Amino acid sequence: MSEQEYLKTKLSKALESKGFACSGEFEITLERPKNPEHGDFATNVAMLLASKLKRSPREIAAELLDELDLDSKIVSKAEIAGAGFINFHLENQYLGESLTTILKELDKFGCSDWGARKKVQIEFVSANPTGPLNVVNARAATVGDVLVNLFNAVGFDAKREYYVNDAGRQIRLLGKSLSARYMELIGREEPFPEEGYHGDYIRQLAKDIHTEHGEKFGSVEQNQRWQEFSELALEKILAEQQQTLSDFRVNFDIWFRESDLRTKNVHLKVLETLSENGHVYEKDGAKWFKSSEFGDEKDRVLVTSEGEPTYFLVDISYHVDKYQRGFEKLFDLWGPDHHGYIPRMKAALVALDYPDGSFEVNIIQQVNLLEKGEVVKMSKRAGKIIEMKELIDEVGVDVARFFFVARRSQSPLDFDIDLAKNTSEENPVFYVQYAHARICNIIKHAEERAFKMPDHANLNLLEQEEELALIKKLLEFPDIVSKAAKFLEPHRIPNYLQDLAATFHRFYHHHRVVTEDKALTEARLILIKCTKIVLANAFKLLGISAPERM
């Protein structure tokens, strides 16, 4: 049981004993005060009860304190502060002994099981297979991958999924664009499609096909050539996307193709169900979904007047398929231009009787690349897309992943390329990884001085301010992981890492680990080993390396 769980249990019993509140009536919260003098944890429970009981928060807090049965070996002091906060100070000896939990759990420290193996699916990136992945895709890839790591760390059965839009108008345009460039190469004129893809990658694809097949396709009937080129381009671009993601340490559990839905007519079955339930009507020759009855701003077309199923209908069927595969909670990570799409999808799933709240969307905002303080412009139509692969090659996987997840995903991100390439402590990735490398170096130095890493030590010797601060920071890790998963906020992990690294560097600046005092040396070796474990566990969640030398 963690310190927070212990305190919440004691508070809950005190509340029930005094008749102030029944168990489960409201959530007891504990916060870590910014000022260490205010203790290790604080609760505002008395203030929350004041209006209900029509009494002073401080009076309520005083009665709760009298009722609390706290173990003096865990809590050294509990006191009332301010308008009615209750502050708790942990016992130093308890803090030192808590390090044994980290040593015991090792790479499992920080994990929990509150997810109860619930099946969760996170769909992310899902870029059209019509060109290379860009930097916004890279941000979505990082956030999605880290979220899956977090969900699995807290006990969910979470899977990564990529939806391949391999059918429809954009794929036909891809084939026509490639055909025009290929015919140009063999000296034959073919008009370039009005809304085709102009990127240099299309020219390169045409060259690759020409090198591999010569002028073979020049004699193929145009419609057939367009179809064959659509398939060729799709597979080549998709393979490149998969390789880029793999190089970025993002490996999807499922690659789901839109064409499979269409082949199995899943979308038509969904249309039939919605129609049978009275949620579809015809107007101007098209079939409309009554999405406005389920919270959307207006009704949406499911089948056009030409009889073509809309992307929306196929997308509904894709989400239905997710549920049918046994997933209990769906998370989609979408780009900033998809805000308006959320209400209509939620409306469709509610109309199909899927549990309200079982589908959630997280918007991944735009990325601005900065170099020398200036925004690096990108334009997909002009063929000047800033590719994900290009950025990875420029700054490295570790730095890119850390930077992409370091800011709240709902906020635009300014990615400073100059800072990313900096190898000083100004670069937050270098700063946190250097803490791990420095610990490895200290342990090596200790071994050279004939100090082996002990299995046990007198941890009561860790009583200096910087030592206790480091222990407290280490013990925060499970709560950080839990909240990062619960609130879909992976940025909590890099923020915590920077705090942990700063706390460790402060400790190192004030205290030598290897000293003439054998007992103290052993205690501090345990302390830095625990720090190394927590750093490595956090790095693993972020998908970045834990270097032993820098």
N, C-alpha and C positions, 0 to 999 in steps of 0.2 A: 504494500500500500504506500503510495506516494505521500509526501507531506501535505499536499493539497487535499487528497482524498481523506487523510486522517483528520485534518482540521474541519473539513465539510461534514464528516460523520459526527464529530463531537458537537459542532454547531447545530446540526439537525436534531440531535438528541436533546440538547439544551432547549431549543425552540419548542419541541413537543412537550418536554417536561414542564415548561413554564406556561404552556397553552397559548403561546404567541402565534404559532403557525403549525399546520399539519405537514407531515413529510410530503414533498412533491408539490406543495402549494405554489412555491416559486423557487427559482434557482438561486442557490447560495453561490455568490461569486467571491473569489479571492484574487486580489491583484498584488503585484510586487511593487512596493513603493519606490519611487525614483531616488529618494533620499534614504540611504542605508540606516540612518539614525531612526527612521520610522519603522524599522523592523524588516522582516523577510516577507511577510504577507499581511495584507489588510483586507477587512471586509466592511461593507457599508450596510450589512443586513439590518442593523438597528435603525438606520435612517430610512430604509425601505418600509419598516414596520410602523414608523412614527405616525403617519397619517391614518393608518388602519386602527391603531390602538389609541390615537389621540393623546399621545404622551411624548415627552422629550426623548430624542434619540439617545442622549447620554444616560438617561435613567434606564432605558431599555438595555443599553449596552452594559451598564453596571450589573443589572440582574442576570444577563447572559453570562458575564464573566464569573459571577458567583456560582452559576450552575455548571459551567464548563469543568469537566474532569480531565485535565490535561496532564500528560505524563511529563514530569520535570526532566526526564532524560531526553525528551524530544523538544519540548518548548521551554526555553529558559525564562521567558517573560511574556505576559499578555497585558495590554494596557489600552485605555480609552484615549483617543486623540481627536482634536478638532471638534467638529460638530457632533460626532458620535461614531467615528470609525473605531474599530477594534484592531489593534496592531499586534502581531505575533512575532516574537524573536526566537529563532531556532537555537538549540543548545550546540555549542562548538564541538563537543565530543560527538554528538549525533552526526554533525556534518562530516567530520573526519571518517567516521565509521560507514557513512553512506557510500564512500568510494568503493567499498567491497561489492556493492551492487553492480557497479560498472564493470569491475573485474570479473564478476561472475557471469554477467550477461553478454559482455564483449560486443560482437556485432549486432546483437539483438537489443542492446540498450537504446532506448528511444522508441521501441516498438510497443504496441499494445494490441488488444483484441476486441475493442468495442465495435469494430465493423462486422463482427459475428459472421464472417464468410459470406456476406451478402454479395450477390453477383452484380458488379458494376461495369458498365462499358463507357469508355471515353473515346469519342471520335474526334480526331483533330487533323490538321493540315488539309487533307482531302482536296488538294488543289486540282484544278482541271489538268488532265494529262495532255496539255497543248503547248507546253513549254517548260523551261527549267524552273525549279523552285526559287523563290526570291527571299529577301530578308524578313518579310512579314511571316512567310511560311516557316522560316527558321525560328522566329519567336514563338509561334504557335506550337512548333515541334518540341521546343524546350519546355514550355509550360505544360503541355499535355503529357510529355514523358515524365516530368517530375511529379505531376499530380498522380499518375498511376503508381509511381514509386511510393508516394505518401499514402495513398489509399491502401496499398498492400501492406505498408508498415503498420497501419492501425487495424489490420485484421479483415479488410475487404478482400474479395476475389475480383480484382480489377483487371480489365483487358484493354489493350490499345487497338483501335480500329481505324482504318483508312478507307474512305469511300471513293471508289474510282468512277468518275463520271465518264464512262467509256461509250456512251450512246448519245444520240441527239445532234442538234445543229452544230455545236462547236467542233465535234469530231468530223463532221462532213466538211466544215470550213478548213479544218486542219489538212484533210486529204487534198482539197482543192488548192490550198496554198502550196503544199509540197509539190503537187503536180505541175503547177505553173513554174516553179523554180527549176524543176527537173527538165521540163520541156525547153526552158530557156537555155539550159546547159547543153542540150543536144541540138540547139539551133532551130527549135520549132516554137512558134509563137502561140501562147495560150493566155487569155486575159486573166489577170490576178483578181481573185474575188474581192469585192468591194470592202467587206469587213474581215478580210483574211489576216493571217498572222505574218508580220513583217520582220520578226526578229532574225538575227544572224544565224540562230540555231536552225532555222528552216533551210537556209542556204547550205549549211553544213550537212544537214540530213540529206538534202538533194545530192550533194557531192558524194556522200557515203553510198547512197543507193546507186548512183551512176558508176562509182568505182567497183561496186559489188556486182551489178547487173548489166552494166553497159547501157546500150540504147534499147534494150529489150522492151521497156514499157512504152516506147514511142509508138509502137504499132498496135498497142492495146486500145480497144474502144474506150472513149473518154469516161463514161459513167463507171465502167469496170475499173479503169485506172484510178479514178477518184476513190472508189471503194477499197482497192488494194493498198493505195497509199495511206488512206485513213488508218487501216489496220497496221501497216508497217510503222508509220509514225507513232501511233499509239504505243506499240510495244517497245519501241526504242526509247521514247521519252519516259515511259513508265519505268523501264529498267534503269535509266539514268537517275530518276527521282529516288528509286529504291536504294541505289548505291550511295547517293548523296546523303540520304537519311541514315543509312548504315554507318557511313563515315562519321556522321554526327552523333553516333551511339544511340540512335532511335530505331528500334526494331519492333515493328508492328506485329501483334499476334494474329490479326486478321486483315486481309486485303479484300474488301467486298466490292464486287463489280455491279454497276447499275444494270448492265446488260443481262445479268442473271435474273434480276427482278422482272425485266421485260419479257425474257424468254419464258418464265414461269407464269406470266400474266398476274403477278401478285397485285399490281396496281389496279387491275380490273376487278379483282376480288374485293379489294378495299372499296372501290367505287360502288360495287354491288351492296356491300354492308352498309355504307353511308346512305345509299338510296333506300334500302329496306327500312332503315331507322328514321326515314323522313327528313334527312338532312341535306338533300340534293333537290334542285329544281332546274328546269330548262328555261332559257331566255335567249333570244336572238340566235337560236340554233346551237347554243353552247350549254354545257352542264355546269351548274354553279353549286358551291358548297356554302351552306348558311353559316359561315364562320362568324358573322356579326352576332349571332345568338349565343356565342361562346366566348365573347370578350374581344373579338377582332374588330377593327374599325369599319370594315366593310366585307361583303361576301367575295369569295374567290372562285375563279374559273378552274374547273378540274379537267374538262375536255373542251377543246376549242370547237368553233362552228364547223371547222374542217374535219372534225373527228379525231384530232390529235390529242393524246393525253398531255397535260401540262407537266412541267418540271415539278410543280408543287404536288400533284397527285402521285408521281413516282416517288418523291421524297417522303410523302406520308407512308407509302407502302414500305419504304426502307426502314423507317422507324418502327412500324408494326412488326417487321421481320426481326428487329432487335429484341422486342419483347417476346416474340415467339421462340427465340433462341434461349430464353430463360433469364435474360438480364432483368433485374428488378429496378435498377436506377440507371438512367441514361444521362450522360453529360456530353454536350456538343460544344466545341470551341470554334466560334465563327469569327470572321473578319469584321471590321468596323462598319462595313456597308450592309450588314445583315440585320441591323437592329429591328427594322420593320417586319422582318420575316418571323420573328419569335412569336408574336401573338397568334398568327395564323396556324403555325405548327402546333402550338399548345392547344388551340381551339380544336383542331382535327383530332388530336389524341384524346382530349376529354370527350369529344363526340363519340369516339370509338370505345369509350368506357375504360380507358386506362387511368390508373390512379393519378389524381391531381397532385403535382409535386414530384412525380416520378421522372419527369423530363426537365432538364435544366440546361440553360445556355450561358456560356461565359464568353463575353466579347473580348477578343484580343486586339488591342488598339495598334495604330500605325507605328512604324519605326522610322525615325529620321537618322540617317547616317551623317555624322559630322566629321569633317577633316579640316584641320587648321581653323576650326571655328565656323566653317561654312557647311551648309547642308549640301550633301552629294545628291544631285537630282537623279531621278529615275523615270523612265517612260517606257512602258511595255510595248505600246503601239509603235514607237519609234525605234524599237529594238535596243533600247539602252537599259534594259532591266538589270538591276544589281542582283546578281545571282547569289543564292545561299552558298553554293560551293566556292565562289570567289571570296566571300567574306571569311569562310572557314579557313581557306588557304592563307588569307591575309593575317588573321589574328589568332588562329588556333581554336580547337574545339573547346578546351577548358574555359578560356576567356569568353568565347561567344556564348556558351551555355550559361555561365555565371551572369554575364551582363543582361542576357535576355530575360532572366527570371528574377533579377535583383529589384525590379520595380513592379508595382501592382499592375497586373496585366490589363486592367480596365483603363489605365492611363497611357497616353502616348509615350514612347521611349526615345530619348535622344542617345544614340549609340556613338560614343566618342571613340573613333578609330585610333586617334593618337594616344589616348589614355589606355586603350585596350592593348596597344603594342608596347606600352611602357613597362620596363622590368624593374621599377622601383616600388617602394612601399605606397606610392600614390595610387598604384593600380590595386584595387581591392582583392583581385584574384591572387596576385603575387603576395599580397599581405597575409591572406589567410593560409595559402599553401606554404609560405615561408615558416609559419608557426609550426606546421607539421614537420617540415624538413629540419627546423632547429631542434625540435624534440628528438628526432632520430639522431641528430649529431650529438646531443647531450648524452643520450643513452650509450652511444658508441664511445664517447669520452669516458663515461663511467666504467664501461667494461675494460677500457685500457688502463684505468686506475684500479682494476681488480674488484669493482663493484658490480656484481651481477644483479639483474632485475629480481628483487625479492618477491616471494609469494605472499608474505605477510610483513607488516611493519607496525610500529607504534604510531598510529595515525593521530593520536592525541597531541603529538608534537607539532602538528600543523595548526598553529594558533596565531600566526601573524596575519595582519589585515589583508595583505595581498593573497595569501594562501587561502584564507576563508572566502574571499571574494571569488577566487577561481573555482573553488568547490561549489559554491552557490550557483555560479554560472553553468557549470557542468550539469548540475541537478535540474536546471531549467529545461534541458533538451527534450525529455519526453513530452512535456507540456507544449513546447514549441511545435513539435512534430504533430501532435494531436490537433492543435488549433489550426495549423497550416492545412491539414486535411479537412477538418470540419468546416472551415470558412473558405475553402478553395483559394488559399493565399500562400502559394509556394514562395513568395518573396520573403516570408518570415524566416526561411532557412538561411539564405545569404546574409540577411540582416543580423541574425543570431551569430553566424560564423564570424562576422566582422567584430561583434562585441566580444565573442569568446577569444578571438585572436588578440584583441587589444588587452583583454584581461590577463591572458597568458604572458604577453610581452611585458606588461607592467610588473607582473610577478617576477619574471626573469631579470628585469632591470634592477629590482630591489634585492633579490636573493639568489645566492649560488645554490645550485642543486647538489653538486658534488663538493662536500666539505670534509674536514677532518673528523667531524662528528658522524660516526657510522649510522647510528639510529636515525638521526635527522636526515642524512643522505638517503637512506632507504625509504623513509616516509615521503620525501620529495620525489624520489624516483617513481613511487606508486602514483603520486599526484600527477606527474607529467605523463605517465603511461595512460592514465585515465583520460587526460586531455587529448592525447594522441588517438585514443579509441573514439572519443566523441567527434573529433575533427574528421576522422576517416568515415564514420557513420554518416555524418552530414554531407561529406563529399559524395558518398555513394548515392544518397538521395538525389543530389544534383547531377549525378552522372559525370563528375569530374575526377581527375586523378589525385592521389595522395602522394606527392613526391617525397622521397627520402633524402634527396640532395637537390640543391638549387644554386 
